[in-house]
């Protein structure tokens, strides 16, 4: 079985969804599952996962990065940056993927992303 991350990039969304569902319910896995739902047109499923991750991020301070890229996939750019700032403040480990994560591609042209990359200390 090919990793669901690869299936998502190949736009084999059904396979990616099935793979992510088998991986558990960590914030990272749920975020990726929600992202696949969002980019494949399953908005209600993505929004359901988004609500779960927002709750977790508030209660446990985990998943702010995943909330951010889900908002990006749903076209809510300002909300995505709001949650990227939370991820930064919480020192969410996902923030280290800012430059490489394809889930953030909808934000690439926004100068706020370059500013955040600089503050995190990633190479330009």
N, C-alpha and C positions, 0 to 999 in steps of 0.2 A: 504494500500500500504506500503510495506516495504521500509525503507529508501534506497536511491540509494547507500549510502556508504556501507551498508550491502550487497546489491545486487552485488556490485563490488567485495567485498571480497569473495562472494560465486561464483564468475565468471559467474554470470547471467548478462552478459554485455549489452544485448539489454534492459533489465529492468532498469539497472543502467543508461544507456544513456537517456532513456525516462524520468526517474526521475530527473536527473540533468537538462535536458532541461526545465523542469517545474519550476525550482528553480530560474530562473533569470540569469543575466549575470555579477554578481560580480566576482572579480578576483578569489576568492576562489572556486566558483561554476564552472567557466570556466576552472580553473586548474584541478579540479576533472573530469570534462567532457573530457578534453583533455587527461588526464591520462587514462581514460577508453578506449578512442579511441586508444591510443598508445598500451596498453596491449592487446587489442582485435584485433590488426592487421590493424586498420584503420589509417595508418600513415599519409596520406594526410590531414585528418580531424584534427588529433593531431597537425600537423605542422601549419595548419591554425590558430588554437587557440593559439599556441605558438607565432606566429607572433603578434597576437592581444595583448597578455599579455606582450610581450617584449615592444611593443609600449606604453602600459599603464604604465609599470614599469618605463620607461624613462620619460614620461610626468607627471605622477601623483605620482610616487614612491609608487605604490601599485602593488602587484603581483609578486615580485621578487622570493619569496619562491615557488610559483606555477610554475614559469618559470623553476626553478631549478629541481623540481621533474618531470616536463615534459621532460627535457633534459635527466634525469636519465632513464625514461621509454623508451626513444628513443635510449638508449645506448651511449649517448654522455656524458660520465662521467666528463671529464674535464670542459665542458661547464656547467654541473650541479653544480660543485663546484664553478665556476666563479659566478654563480647566487646565490648560497648560501652565498657567501661572500658579494654580494650586499645586500641580505636580511639582513644579520648581520649588515652591515654598516647603512642600512636604519631603523634598529630596527623593521623590519617586524615581526608582531606578530606570523606568522606561524613558525618562527624559534624555538619557544618554543616546537614544536612537533617533533624536530629532532630525539629523541630516540624512539618515538612510531609510527610515521607515516609509514604505510606499503609502501607508495609511494617511500620512500627512501631506501627500502630494497636492491636495486641494488648497493647502496653505502656503505653498512654496513661493508664490509671487507676492505674498504679504510681507512688508518690511518688519512686522512684529516677530515673525519667525526668525529672521536673521538676527534681530536684537536678542532674542532668547538664546539662540545658538551661541552668540558672543558671551552672554552672561553666564551660560553653563560652562563656558571655557572650551568648547569644541573648536577644532581648527576650522578656519574659514575656507 
